[in-house]
């Protein structure tokens, strides 16, 4: 494969305009992501998002396992639901083996 060098001349104003357009696009995308993270969901929407029954969601909320607030009914922030999802994932086989080895090492020392 050959390397090809290409030299082009672009007016500074055009280059600046292209850069500004890309920066605006990135800022808009970031703002959209932030809005989605701060989205507030009702019980039905939150249960569907988490793929759990509404009653399970009520129970987890009641016991403080999932953050919620009341404003015209029980509400949940999407970012809180995401945090709960990621904090409650199951360990894979490799992680379980490491935990077991660490536990065994601690027991030997005692």
N, C-alpha and C positions, 0 to 999 in steps of 0.2 A: 504494500500500500504506500502510495506517495503522499507526502505532506504538501499541501498547497497553501501558499500565503496570498491573502487577498488584502489589498489596501484600498480603502474607500475614503472619500472626503465627504463629510457631512457638516453642513453649517451648524455652528454652535447653538443657535436658537432652536433648530430642529432637534438636535440632540438633547438639549435641556427640556424641551417640550415632551419628548418621548420618555425621558426619565421621570418627569413630574407625573405623567399619565400612569406610569407603572407604580409609582409610589402611592398615588391616589387609589389605584385599584387594590393594592396590598392593604392600605388602611381601611378601605371599605370591607374587604374580606375579613379582616381582624375584628372590625366592629360587629359584623354579622355573627361571627363565632361567639363573641362576648354576649350578644343579645340572646343567642340560642342557649348559652350556658346559664343565663339569668332568667330564662323562661320559667314561668310559674304554671304548674299543672294541677288539675283537680284530681280527685281520688281515682276516677275511672281512667283518666289519661295516664296517671302515674303507675297504676297497677298494670295497664297494658304495656307501658314502656319497660317495666321491670319483669314483665311476664309472670306475675303472681296474682293470686286472687285478691279482690278488694278487701275481704275480711282479713287476709294475711297482712295487707298493708296497714289497715286500721290497727291491728294488734302490734305490729312493729313500731308504728308511730306512738301508740299508747305507752309502750315500754321504753320509748326513747331510742330505739335502735335506728330509726330513720328520722331525720330532722323534718319537722313540719310546723305549720302555723295555721291559725284560724283567722280567716278574713272572708266572711260570707261562705263558710264551709271550710273543710280541711284542705290545705294547699301544700304543695311541695315545690321546692326549687329544683330544676333539672340538675344543677351542679351538685346539690346534696344527694340526689338519687345516684348520680354517677359515682360520687365518692363512696356511697354505700356499696354499689356494685363492685367497685375495684377493691375495696377493703374486705370483701367477703368472698373472694374467689378461693377455689380449692387448690391446694398445692399439688403439683405434679409428682410423679414417682421419684424423680431425682431430688426434689425438695424434701420429700418425706424421708428419703434415705439419709439426707444430710441432717435433718432434724433428729432422726433416730441415733445417728452416730454422735452428734453433739450431746444428746441426752445420756448416752452410754458413757461418754468420756467424763461428763460431770459426775455421774454416779460412781465411777471408779475412784475419783479424787476424794469423795466423801467418806 
